[in-house]
Amino acid sequence: MYLHDAFNVSDAAEARAMLAAGRLGCLVTHGADGLFATHMPFVFDAGRQTLSGHVPRDNPHWQRAGDGQAMVIYQGLDAYISPSWYPSKAEHGRVVPTWNYEAVHVYGRLTFHPEPEWLASHLARLVDRFEAGREQPWAMADAPENYLARMMAALVGVELSIDRIEAKRKLSQNRAEADRQGVIAGLSSSADPADRAMAQVMAQTGDGG
């Protein structure tokens, strides 16, 4: 990923936090048949430095993944930025549209896990993560054991041993403060909840970016 100095998340703890907050990732590999991609939720284990997920057995990805080198891409918030929000537009007009966004790329090597024990542990952690905070959280134990066994038999586990993490937050850091504040105001007034969420993230950074 191209990492402009202004947008590169160089703080390792911040990059790990962005990864931990990621929901749906895109696994990309390159094998004898070329590129192949699968979208799936992952669980990040900061201690072991791994991402774990799973695919259906009838998804050929686990057989097409090549030598095990892979990347997982997470797309965070994103928003169109109108040049009309920049006060500098009225001063000189030398402004154009752009796009603000957050992204994390994770690189490493893959291992596939057909073992029921690995899958059971992974799925329990995945469920616990996304059921947390619900009024009536669902748990693996809520389903019949023989039903779960049949479901897991149709899956293959995916584990990425992380070599490096690249994180990027393009949030108007390269604009003058007045322009950054104009972007925050413009996004805050949008009818799109995603735009307003982007405005909130920008405002929370303290410098608009």
C-alpha positions as CSV (number, residue, x, y, z in Angstrom):
1,M,0.0,0.0,0.0
2,Y,1.3,3.5,-0.9
3,L,1.8,5.3,2.4
4,H,2.2,9.0,2.1
5,D,4.0,10.4,5.2
6,A,1.0,12.5,6.2
7,F,-1.4,9.5,6.2
8,N,0.9,6.7,7.4
9,V,-0.1,5.2,10.8
10,S,3.4,4.7,12.1
11,D,2.4,4.1,15.7
12,A,2.3,0.3,16.1
13,A,-0.3,0.4,18.9
14,E,-2.6,2.5,16.8
15,A,-2.2,0.2,13.8
16,R,-3.0,-2.8,16.0
17,A,-6.0,-1.1,17.5
18,M,-7.3,-0.4,13.9
19,L,-6.8,-4.1,13.1
20,A,-8.5,-5.2,16.3
21,A,-11.5,-3.1,15.4
22,G,-11.7,-4.5,11.9
23,R,-14.8,-6.5,11.1
24,L,-15.0,-8.0,7.6
25,G,-11.6,-8.5,5.9
26,C,-10.7,-9.6,2.4
27,L,-8.2,-12.4,2.1
28,V,-6.1,-12.1,-1.1
29,T,-3.7,-14.8,-2.4
30,H,-1.8,-15.6,-5.6
31,G,-1.4,-19.1,-6.8
32,A,-1.0,-21.0,-10.0
33,D,-4.4,-19.9,-11.2
34,G,-3.7,-16.2,-10.4
35,L,-5.3,-13.9,-7.8
36,F,-8.1,-15.1,-5.7
37,A,-10.0,-13.2,-2.9
38,T,-12.5,-14.1,-0.2
39,H,-14.3,-11.8,2.2
40,M,-14.7,-13.1,5.7
41,P,-14.7,-12.0,9.3
42,F,-11.4,-12.6,11.2
43,V,-10.4,-12.7,14.9
44,F,-7.1,-10.8,15.6
45,D,-4.9,-12.4,18.3
46,A,-2.5,-9.7,19.4
47,G,-0.5,-12.1,21.6
48,R,0.1,-14.7,18.9
49,Q,0.1,-12.1,16.0
50,T,-2.5,-14.1,14.0
51,L,-5.7,-13.5,12.2
52,S,-8.1,-16.5,12.2
53,G,-11.1,-17.1,9.9
54,H,-12.9,-19.8,8.0
55,V,-14.2,-20.6,4.6
56,P,-16.7,-23.2,3.3
57,R,-15.0,-26.4,2.0
58,D,-16.6,-25.8,-1.4
59,N,-14.8,-22.5,-1.7
60,P,-11.7,-23.4,-3.7
61,H,-9.6,-20.6,-2.1
62,W,-7.9,-23.0,0.4
63,Q,-6.8,-25.1,-2.5
64,R,-5.7,-22.2,-4.7
65,A,-3.7,-20.2,-2.1
66,G,-0.3,-21.0,-3.6
67,D,2.7,-20.9,-1.4
68,G,0.9,-19.6,1.6
69,Q,1.9,-15.9,1.2
70,A,-1.2,-13.8,1.6
71,M,-2.6,-10.4,2.6
72,V,-5.8,-9.4,4.3
73,I,-7.4,-6.0,3.5
74,Y,-9.7,-4.1,5.9
75,Q,-11.6,-1.0,4.7
76,G,-12.6,1.3,7.5
77,L,-14.6,4.5,7.2
78,D,-14.6,6.4,4.0
79,A,-16.2,9.6,2.6
80,Y,-16.2,11.8,-0.4
81,I,-14.7,15.2,0.3
82,S,-16.2,18.2,-1.6
83,P,-13.9,21.1,-2.3
84,S,-16.8,23.4,-1.6
85,W,-16.2,22.7,2.1
86,Y,-12.7,24.3,2.0
87,P,-12.6,28.0,2.9
88,S,-9.6,28.2,0.6
89,K,-11.9,27.7,-2.4
90,A,-13.2,31.2,-2.0
91,E,-9.6,32.5,-1.7
92,H,-8.0,31.0,-4.8
93,G,-10.2,28.3,-6.2
94,R,-7.2,25.8,-6.5
95,V,-9.0,22.9,-4.9
96,V,-10.4,19.6,-6.2
97,P,-12.5,16.7,-4.8
98,T,-10.8,13.9,-2.9
99,W,-11.7,10.9,-0.7
100,N,-10.9,10.3,2.9
101,Y,-10.6,6.8,4.2
102,E,-9.1,4.3,6.6
103,A,-7.4,1.1,5.5
104,V,-5.3,-1.7,7.0
105,H,-3.3,-4.2,5.0
106,V,-2.0,-7.3,6.8
107,Y,0.7,-9.5,5.3
108,G,1.8,-13.0,6.3
109,R,1.7,-16.7,5.7
110,L,-1.4,-18.9,5.7
111,T,-2.1,-22.2,7.4
112,F,-5.4,-24.0,6.8
113,H,-7.1,-26.0,9.6
114,P,-9.6,-28.7,8.9
115,E,-9.3,-30.0,12.5
116,P,-12.7,-29.8,14.4
117,E,-10.9,-28.7,17.6
118,W,-9.3,-25.7,15.9
119,L,-12.6,-24.7,14.2
120,A,-14.6,-25.0,17.5
121,S,-12.1,-22.7,19.3
122,H,-12.0,-20.2,16.5
123,L,-15.8,-20.1,16.0
124,A,-16.4,-19.7,19.8
125,R,-14.0,-16.7,19.8
126,L,-15.6,-15.2,16.7
127,V,-19.2,-15.6,18.1
128,D,-18.2,-14.2,21.5
129,R,-16.7,-11.1,19.8
130,F,-19.7,-10.2,17.8
131,E,-22.4,-11.3,20.3
132,A,-20.8,-9.3,23.1
133,G,-23.0,-6.6,24.5
134,R,-26.2,-8.0,23.1
135,E,-29.2,-8.3,25.4
136,Q,-29.5,-12.0,24.7
137,P,-26.2,-13.1,23.2
138,W,-26.1,-16.4,21.2
139,A,-23.5,-19.0,22.2
140,M,-22.2,-22.1,20.5
141,A,-23.8,-24.2,23.3
142,D,-27.2,-22.9,22.3
143,A,-27.2,-25.2,19.2
144,P,-27.4,-29.0,19.2
145,E,-23.9,-30.6,19.3
146,N,-24.5,-32.9,16.4
147,Y,-25.8,-30.0,14.3
148,L,-22.7,-27.9,15.1
149,A,-20.5,-30.9,14.2
150,R,-22.2,-31.2,10.7
151,M,-21.8,-27.4,10.2
152,M,-18.1,-27.4,11.1
153,A,-17.4,-30.4,8.9
154,A,-18.3,-28.2,6.0
155,L,-15.7,-25.6,6.9
156,V,-11.9,-25.1,6.7
157,G,-10.1,-22.8,9.1
158,V,-7.8,-20.1,7.9
159,E,-4.9,-18.7,10.0
160,L,-2.6,-15.9,8.9
161,S,0.7,-15.6,10.8
162,I,1.3,-11.9,10.6
163,D,4.6,-10.6,9.2
164,R,3.7,-6.9,9.0
165,I,0.8,-4.5,9.3
166,E,0.4,-1.4,7.2
167,A,-2.3,1.1,8.3
168,K,-3.4,4.3,6.7
169,R,-5.7,7.1,7.8
170,K,-6.3,9.7,5.1
171,L,-8.2,12.3,7.0
172,S,-7.3,15.6,5.5
173,Q,-4.0,15.9,7.4
174,N,-2.4,17.6,4.4
175,R,-4.9,20.5,4.4
176,A,-4.7,23.8,6.3
177,E,-6.5,23.8,9.6
178,A,-9.3,25.9,8.3
179,D,-9.9,23.5,5.4
180,R,-9.8,20.5,7.8
181,Q,-12.4,22.1,10.0
182,G,-14.5,22.9,6.9
183,V,-14.4,19.2,6.0
184,I,-15.5,18.2,9.5
185,A,-18.4,20.7,9.3
186,G,-19.4,19.5,5.9
187,L,-19.4,15.9,6.8
188,S,-21.2,16.6,10.1
189,S,-24.1,18.1,8.2
190,S,-24.5,15.2,5.8
191,A,-27.6,13.0,5.8
192,D,-25.3,10.0,5.4
193,P,-24.5,8.3,8.8
194,A,-21.1,7.1,7.4
195,D,-20.2,10.8,6.6
196,R,-21.1,11.8,10.1
197,A,-19.0,9.0,11.5
198,M,-16.0,10.1,9.5
199,A,-16.5,13.7,10.8
200,Q,-16.5,12.4,14.4
201,V,-13.3,10.4,13.8
202,M,-11.6,13.5,12.3
203,A,-12.7,15.7,15.2
204,Q,-11.5,13.2,17.7
205,T,-8.0,13.3,16.3
206,G,-7.7,16.9,17.6
207,D,-6.1,18.4,14.6
208,G,-8.9,17.4,12.1
209,G,-6.9,14.6,10.5
